[in-house]
Each structure stands twice: as C-alpha cells, then as structure tokens.
Amino acid sequence: MTPEVKAFFDEATNTVSYVVIEPQGRACAIVDSVLDYDPAAGRTETGSADQIIAFVKDRDLKVDWILESHVHADHLSAAPYLQQELGGKIGIGQNITVVQDTFGKVFNEGTEFQRDGSQFDALFTEGDSFHIGQMRGDVLHTPGHTPACLTYVIGDAAFVGDTLFMPDFGTARCDFPGGSSATLYNSIQKILSLPDDTRIFVGHDYKAPGRDDYAWETTVGEQKALNIHIGQGKSIEDFVEMRDARDATLGMPRLILPSLQVNMRAGQMPEPDEQGDVFLKVPINKI
C-alpha cells in the first residue's frame, strides 16, 4: 500500500510531524507530534497540534494511532492533547522502560513515577504489527540514538524518527544516556535493507549547508548512495569514529530538560502540587 502522508513542520524545533492516511479510507495515524513550549516563560501552547487537528477534522479522518518514534529530547509531545481531541492509542517502543528508569533517576522522580511504560497505550517491540484501518504497519527496533527508538514501516513509507536525517545532513547523535554509535550503525543497516524505493520520512531537518529549503522525504536508495555519514557502504569502524568525534562537539538540545520529563510520561506533565501547580525540574550537572 502507498499511504498518503501529510507533513507538518515546526520551525521552532525543526521537527516534522506526520499524518499517515490509509488509501481509499478514513483511518490515519499521527507520528511525532509537537506541543509548543516557551522555556523562558514556562508556557505551553497548542498551535502546532491544532494545525493537525484542523487537518484531520477537515478531511473527516479517524485517528487510530498516535505514534512516538522515541522519547524526544528536543520538543514536547502533544500526544495527550491530540488523543483528547481526536482519539487514538498512544504507542512507543517497549524500551521506554529503560529510558524511564534512566531519567527517573536523573530527575529524582521517586517511587510514584511508574517506570513500566504504563503511561502509554501500547509498547511495541521488533516484529510487532498494527493496523491503520485496513493498512498494516510493521515495527523495527532501531536503537542507537536512544534505547527505545523505533522505525514504523507503513506500506511503502518508513518513519525513522531521529535515526537518519536527509542524506546531505547525515545521521542522529548517539551521546545521550543509553545511546551507541555502533548500535545506530546496525539499526541503520536494518532500515537500508528495505526496498530501495521505500519512502523515508525523517523526524527533523536542519537545512544542510548549501540547501535553501527544508526537506523531509527521501528514499532508501538515496540514503544508501548519498548519505554523508553512512552512504556508499561506509564501514562500522569509520562510522563510529566519525559519529563519536562529532558528538563530542555538540551541545545539549535547548529543550532537553523539559522534553525528557514530559515525553517519558507519554506527553503528560508531572503531577501537580497541592495547589494544582505543575513544576519541571532542572538537575544540575546531571546531563
């Protein structure tokens, strides 16, 4: 099957969210949504998610799934808000429990924070499948950027999250807790083993030097031939050396602290205090 894919680009976080629609049907899935967040004011807005809601309602679509490719470190997920407005089940990789355990300790969440993935409606593992109406989706476990990263293969389209970027920008960083450049290399080989004409939809675009426009769709064949980090059969040794050296120069994402606290809860905020106020933590010298 060839699903229709509608992209929504959030320039503030360079994130691409997708609505994936079954052919000749009304069912759809939403992949990697964004909740707008102003870190200086500590305020959230729903403008990005509202664009998706308006599109879904205008097309009279039925949301079956709200999918997360991983626990994002650069934007907050709007999954609960979308679920409230549109329905659908929230899914992520089974290794979310590893991420929850790691960052539950970093943020000193205590025993009241559940580390079993129960905040999500479905936890996927390698080889699982799901349906969007009559269209089947298959799950690839593609860790390396984080332990819980998934690629969703839906018809002829693969939604790779932060595993791969556009060929002229390369691949994801691997220096977050639980990341591994060698693991990412092997995960990418799994993606590149898909048919060459498989459409790849990336989770971010940063407009590589020399390119004027943002882009988010490529193919397996293009990645194999042109990806500046992994293309043309680059060896695992060369990739690991390049990736580790590059990661050592990178600063932390601007929204990593709020993003991790919210996204490991399936997009929910931490529990409010007795006055009903919500707080996010800033651990010092922990990330």
KAQUIBEL-V335245 format. One record per pair of residues at least 4 apart in sequence whose C-alpha atoms are under 8 Angstrom apart, sorted by the first residue. I is the first residue (numbers start at 1). J is the second residue. Records with the same first field share a line. If there is no record, write none. Layout:
I->J / J
This chain:
1->23 / 135 / 154 / 155 / 156
2->22 / 23 / 155 / 156 / 157
3->20 / 21 / 22 / 23 / 154 / 155 / 156 / 157
4->20 / 21 / 22 / 23
5->18 / 19 / 20 / 21
6->18 / 19 / 20
7->16 / 17 / 18 / 19
8->16 / 17 / 18 / 52
9->14 / 15 / 16 / 17
10->14 / 15 / 16 / 17 / 34 / 48
11->15
13->74 / 75
14->204 / 205 / 206
15->34 / 75 / 203 / 204 / 205
16->32 / 33 / 202 / 203 / 204 / 205 / 216
17->30 / 31 / 32 / 33 / 34 / 203
18->29 / 30 / 31 / 32 / 33
19->28 / 29 / 30 / 31 / 52
20->28 / 29 / 30 / 31
21->25 / 26 / 27 / 28 / 29 / 132
22->26 / 27 / 28 / 132 / 133 / 134 / 135
25->133
26->60 / 61 / 62 / 133
27->61 / 62 / 63 / 64 / 132 / 133
28->61 / 62 / 63 / 64 / 65 / 132 / 133
29->63 / 64 / 65 / 66 / 67 / 132
30->63 / 65 / 66 / 67
31->66 / 67 / 68 / 69 / 159
32->66 / 67 / 68 / 69 / 77 / 161 / 203
33->49 / 68 / 77 / 78 / 79
34->48 / 49 / 75 / 76 / 77 / 78
35->44 / 45 / 46 / 47 / 48 / 49 / 75 / 76 / 77 / 78
36->44 / 45 / 46 / 47 / 48 / 75 / 76
37->42 / 43 / 44 / 45 / 75 / 76
38->42 / 43 / 44
39->43 / 255
46->50 / 78
47->51
48->52
49->53 / 78 / 81 / 82
50->54
51->55
52->56
53->57 / 82 / 85 / 86
54->58
55->59
56->60 / 61 / 62
57->61
62->86
63->86 / 87 / 88
64->87 / 88 / 89 / 132 / 133
65->88 / 89 / 90 / 91 / 132
66->79 / 82 / 83 / 88 / 89 / 90 / 91
67->90 / 91 / 92
68->90 / 91 / 92 / 93
69->92 / 93 / 149 / 150 / 151 / 152 / 159 / 160 / 161 / 162
70->92 / 93 / 96 / 146 / 148 / 149 / 150 / 161
71->96 / 99 / 146 / 148 / 149 / 260 / 263 / 264
72->76 / 77 / 259 / 260 / 263
73->253 / 255 / 256 / 257 / 259 / 260
74->253 / 254 / 255 / 256 / 259
75->255 / 256 / 259
76->258 / 259 / 260 / 262 / 263 / 267
77->259 / 262 / 263 / 266 / 267
78->82 / 267
79->83 / 90 / 266 / 267
80->84 / 266 / 267 / 268
81->85
82->86 / 87
83->87 / 88 / 89 / 90
89->121 / 122
90->120 / 121 / 122 / 266
91->120 / 121 / 122 / 123 / 124
92->96 / 120 / 122 / 123 / 124 / 148 / 150
93->123 / 124 / 125 / 141 / 148 / 149 / 150
94->117 / 123 / 124 / 125 / 148
95->99 / 147 / 148
96->100 / 116 / 117 / 123 / 147 / 148 / 264
97->101 / 115 / 116 / 117
98->102 / 147 / 148
99->103 / 146 / 147 / 148 / 178 / 264
100->104 / 115 / 116 / 117 / 264
101->105 / 115
102->106 / 177
103->107 / 260 / 261
104->108 / 109 / 110 / 113 / 115
105->109 / 110
106->283 / 286 / 287
107->261 / 281 / 282 / 283
109->113
114->118 / 119
117->123
119->265 / 266
120->265 / 266
124->128 / 139
125->139 / 140 / 141
126->139 / 140 / 141
127->138 / 139 / 140
128->138 / 139 / 140
129->136 / 137 / 138 / 139
130->136 / 137 / 138
131->135 / 136 / 137
132->136 / 137
135->154 / 155
136->154 / 155
137->152 / 153 / 154 / 155
138->152 / 153 / 154
139->150 / 151 / 152 / 153
140->150 / 151 / 152 / 153
141->148 / 149 / 150 / 151 / 187
142->148 / 149 / 150 / 151 / 163 / 184 / 187 / 188 / 190
143->147 / 148 / 149 / 150 / 163 / 179 / 183 / 184 / 187
144->149 / 163 / 174 / 178 / 179 / 180 / 181 / 182 / 183 / 184 / 185 / 187
145->149 / 162 / 163 / 172 / 173 / 174 / 175 / 176 / 178 / 179 / 180 / 181 / 184
146->174 / 176 / 177 / 178 / 179 / 180
147->178 / 179
149->161 / 163
150->160 / 161
151->158 / 159 / 160 / 161 / 191
152->158 / 159 / 160
153->157 / 158 / 159
154->158 / 159
156->197 / 198 / 199
157->198 / 199 / 200 / 201
158->198 / 199 / 200 / 201
159->200 / 201 / 202 / 203
160->164 / 200 / 201 / 202 / 203
161->201 / 202 / 203 / 204
162->171 / 172 / 202 / 203 / 204
163->171 / 172 / 184 / 188 / 202
164->170 / 171 / 172 / 188 / 202
165->169 / 170 / 171 / 172 / 202 / 203 / 204 / 205 / 216
166->170 / 202 / 205 / 215 / 216 / 217 / 218 / 223 / 227
167->218 / 222 / 223 / 226 / 227 / 228
168->208 / 226 / 227 / 228
169->206 / 207 / 208 / 227 / 228
170->227 / 228 / 229 / 230
171->229 / 230
173->181 / 243 / 247
174->179 / 180 / 181 / 184 / 243 / 244 / 247
175->179 / 180 / 244 / 247 / 248
179->183
180->184
181->185 / 239 / 240 / 243 / 244
182->186 / 236 / 239 / 240
183->187
184->188
185->189 / 230 / 236 / 239 / 240
186->190
187->191
188->192
189->193
190->194
191->220
192->196 / 220 / 221 / 223 / 224
194->198 / 220
195->220 / 221
196->219 / 220 / 221 / 222
197->219 / 220 / 221
198->219 / 220 / 221
199->217 / 218 / 219 / 220
200->217 / 218 / 219 / 220
201->216 / 217 / 218
202->216 / 217
203->216
204->216
205->214 / 215 / 216
206->214
207->211 / 212 / 213 / 214 / 215
218->222 / 223
219->223
220->224
221->225
222->226 / 227
223->227 / 230 / 231
224->230 / 231 / 232 / 233
225->231 / 232
226->231 / 232
227->231 / 232
229->234 / 239 / 242
230->234 / 239
234->238 / 239
235->239
236->240
237->241
238->242
239->243
240->244
241->245
242->246
243->247
244->248
245->249
246->250
252->256
255->259
256->260
257->261 / 281 / 282
258->262 / 280 / 281
259->263
260->264
261->265 / 269 / 270 / 280
262->266 / 267 / 268 / 269 / 270
263->267 / 268
265->269 / 270
269->278
270->278 / 279 / 280
271->278
272->276 / 277 / 278 / 279
273->277 / 278
283->287
